[in-house]
Amino acid sequence: MVKKTLHIGLDDTDSTRKGCTTYIAALLVEKLANLGVEFIDYPNLVRLNPNVPWKTRGNGALCLRINHDNGLEEKIKDTVTSTVEKHADLESEGTDPGIVFLERGKVPKEIEVFAKNTVSRIVTLKDALKLLAKFKVEAIGFKNGRGIIGGLAAIGETLREDHTYEIIAYRVKENYGLKRKVDEASIFEMDKETEPYTFNNVDMEKERVIITPRGSDPILFGIRGETPRIVKKAFELIKHAEPVERWVIFRTNQGTDAHLKRIHDLSQAEQFNSVIARGRVSSNPRIIPLRHVIFSVDDGIAQVDCAAYEPTGVLRKIARELIIGDKLEVYGGVRPACQDKPLTINLEKIRVLELAQKNSYSNPVCPSCGRRLKSMGKNKGFRCEKCRSRYVELGKTEIREKRRICVGLYIASSRSQRHLTKPFRRYGMEKRCEPVNLISCWHVP
């Protein structure tokens, strides 16, 4: 019997108070497997533009790609729809789920382009609906249906470029909202044993675990890494004192910098986009309340502010050391201008390309006795308090200071990195067009 291919995209089922779209995808993996479908890829977890103002937490959309026997379409769609209806937080304002079904083997190029745009900038529901109509794609929207955007984007992001994997372990329902019982020492040990092939497990600056969320969602912990086997190995190294309801391995764009797009000049920086731009520091860094650091960069065409917020840790420390004239490449999301605040790039990374010379000036020493001279006033020269000599012709001595930063790349501390931000561990590990080699990607004890 000829198999048919179906791509199932879903998004916006959770809220800030509860729920998780990855958990609904995990439930669907089991339900669809029981229907006898064949998975042709790992479940795809696609992180979308992290700057959109209406996102809940990680702004992740999901796609399941399957082959199935002819005649199963309606049963599959009913299963997906009923599962979303049951588990989405439909009572919450701002939760507007969407489900998209694409019945064809190859994803159309225009939908792939739409997906790329959805990761880096703002797209509209109107944009999505046009593509649905053009390619005769079936979609179901709940409430205002905004989740259709993410559902279509998850289908369009086929992850043929750089990608990573994440294994997510889910809690049993009775433990939702309770403190997670995971042995932190085992996580530090796991990180050491699996480095550099897993990433963002711990924050070494604060000696803190960062794979366990803090909310009431179903996730116990999630581990990101380069291959399915390494995240599965890492999962087995972690000790936990509460049951795992199920676990699933996702293929994802996390840790790839997929959201960052280079712009030609700073005038192209648009609100809510994620950009890479070059310029020179045009105002010395200043510290504002809550210890955030703000400075300006100018490329000769436009000027924007850059912000290194206190949680960015090392990035904030580097930003404090910048001076006017330093040449930088800045990476981050563009925050809109509001009231007295200009357009601002919220920094994720800084690449220092060239350091300006930093000079300081001091009073000269007395030619007679070697003691540091005192100024007699502006343009009036200097006098020596020891030998009483006066020197009208002498000027201040210029001293070239040693900079406390170097040319190179600096990234926000791991505790404040976005899901999409590529950490240091991943540089040199980028992968493209890797054939998908499916291993057992899910389990329900």
C-alpha positions, -999 to +999 in steps of 0.1 A: +000+000+000+013+035-009+021+056+021+010+093+023+031+120+040+015+144+065+032+173+083+014+184+115+022+218+130+009+232+162+016+263+184+003+286+211-014+260+234+002+271+267+000+302+288+022+319+314+003+300+341+004+264+328+007+241+299+034+232+274+031+227+236+060+202+237+040+181+261+010+180+237+034+169+210+048+142+233+013+129+239+006+129+202+037+109+195+023+081+216-012+084+202-001+085+166+023+056+171-006+036+184-025+043+151+004+027+132+019+058+116+056+059+106+076+089+119+100+102+092+118+127+115+122+134+152+094+157+165+106+192+155+108+219+181+112+252+163+119+283+184+104+314+168+113+350+170+121+356+207+112+393+205+075+390+197+055+409+224+027+383+227+049+352+233+044+331+265+078+317+274+101+301+249+079+308+218+083+272+205+062+256+178+061+219+171+059+198+140+053+160+136+062+145+102+047+111+094+039+086+068+006+068+071-017+044+052-043+059+030-076+062+048-061+072+082-062+110+075-094+118+093-085+096+123-051+113+126-066+148+124-094+140+149-067+127+173-046+158+170-076+182+173-091+165+203-057+163+221-051+200+216-087+208+228-082+188+259-047+200+269-045+236+257-051+264+282-080+278+262-094+297+292-063+319+293-064+352+275-037+353+249-037+315+243-048+311+207-039+276+195-034+267+158-031+234+141-019+230+105-020+199+083+002+198+051-005+167+030+025+165+006+060+150+006+080+181+001+074+214+019+069+242-006+098+267-008+075+296+000+065+280+033+102+275+041+109+312+035+079+321+057+093+299+084+127+317+082+110+350+085+090+339+115+122+330+134+138+364+129+111+390+125+073+397+128+050+380+104+012+383+103-017+359+103-027+373+070+007+362+056+000+327+069-035+325+055-024+335+020+000+305+020-027+282+034-050+292+005-023+290-022-011+255-013-045+242-001-033+236+034-058+227+061-057+246+094-077+249+126-076+280+147-089+284+182-101+318+194-082+343+172-061+315+156-028+332+159-012+298+166-016+290+129+014+313+123+037+291+144+021+259+132+029+267+096+063+280+105+071+247+123+062+228+092+083+252+070+114+250+092+127+216+080+160+220+099+182+212+069+207+238+082+224+238+116+203+220+143+206+204+177+186+180+198+168+182+231+155+154+253+127+165+275+115+145+305+079+151+318+065+149+353+035+130+364+004+153+368+003+151+406+037+168+408+028+198+388+036+230+408+058+211+433+095+216+437+114+195+412+133+166+428+164+164+407+199+158+421+218+189+412+252+172+418+244+146+391+236+174+366+271+190+372+286+155+367+266+149+336+277+182+321+314+174+327+311+139+313+292+150+281+309+183+273+313+197+247+285+177+231+258+190+254+253+227+263+236+251+287+231+225+315+246+247+342+257+283+349+292+280+362+294+317+372+265+312+397+271+275+401+234+269+393+215+243+373+196+257+344+179+226+328+150+225+352+122+251+347+107+268+377+070+271+367+041+247+370+045+233+335+048+195+329+086+196+322+109+180+348+141+188+328+154+192+293+190+185+280+203+200+247+231+185+227+246+177+193+231+142+187+202+121+198+225+096+215+244+121+235+212+137+250+199+102+257+232+093+275+230+126+295+194+118+305+205+085+319+232+101+340+208+123+359+194+112+392+159+122+401+136+114+430+103+117+413+088+096+385+091+105+348+058+101+330+074+101+295+104+115+276+108+126+240+138+136+219+132+166+197+152+179+167+154+217+170+169+250+160+179+258+195+215+270+201+220+279+164+216+317+162+189+311+136+171+342+146+200+366+140+201+383+106+229+406+095+218+441+084+237+463+060+235+494+083+219+505+115+190+523+097+177+488+089+172+479+125+135+474+129+116+468+161+111+432+172+137+419+147+169+400+157+199+416+141+237+415+137+251+450+130+284+468+130+293+503+143+316+522+165+308+532+201+296+568+200+288+573+237+306+560+267+287+533+287+264+544+315+248+524+342+211+529+348+190+517+377+191+479+383+227+480+370+220+477+333+246+491+310+236+514+280+259+527+253+254+539+217+268+527+184+270+547+152+279+534+117+279+568+099+243+562+087+224+558+119+228+555+156+211+531+181+214+524+217+227+490+230+217+475+263+235+449+283+211+440+311+223+429+346+214+392+341+237+389+311+266+387+335+299+387+316+284+406+287+274+435+310+310+435+325+325+438+290+300+465+280+312+486+309+348+486+296+339+500+261+349+535+252+341+558+223+357+547+191+357+509+198+345+490+167+319+464+174+296+438+159+265+437+181+240+408+182+205+410+197+168+418+195+156+453+186+134+469+213+110+495+200+114+532+209+090+544+235+085+578+252+120+591+258+137+558+251+152+554+215+154+522+195+176+498+214+194+465+207+190+442+236+224+425+235+230+388+233+266+390+220+293+415+214+322+409+190+350+435+196+366+441+162+390+469+171+399+487+203+403+525+204+433+539+222+425+549+258+446+578+272+448+595+306+466+626+316+485+634+348+505+664+361+542+663+351+570+657+376+593+685+388+625+685+367+645+696+398+633+673+425+611+647+408+580+654+428+546+655+411+537+691+403+505+709+413+485+729+388+483+767+393+451+769+373+440+765+337+468+775+313+488+789+343+514+762+345+526+741+375+544+746+408+564+723+430+553+722+467+586+708+477+612+730+460+589+759+452+599+759+415+574+771+389+570+759+353+547+779+331+557+760+299+550+725+310+518+706+301+501+675+313+518+641+306+498+617+283+496+581+295+484+553+272+463+530+293+462+492+289+426+481+280+410+455+302+392+438+273+406+422+241+394+418+205+371+388+204+336+374+209+317+378+242+283+361+249+258+366+276+261+343+306+244+309+301+216+317+326+204+345+304+209+331+270+178+327+248+169+293+235+182+302+200+215+318+211+245+298+200+268+292+231+306+290+229+304+252+231+287+250+198+311+270+177+328+247+153+300+220+157+275+235+132+259+208+109+241+210+076+221+185+055+227+158+080+206+127+072+181+119+100+190+087+116+160+079+138+167+060+171+141+054+197+130+089+204+102+085+229+093+064+259+064+061+283+073+040+314 
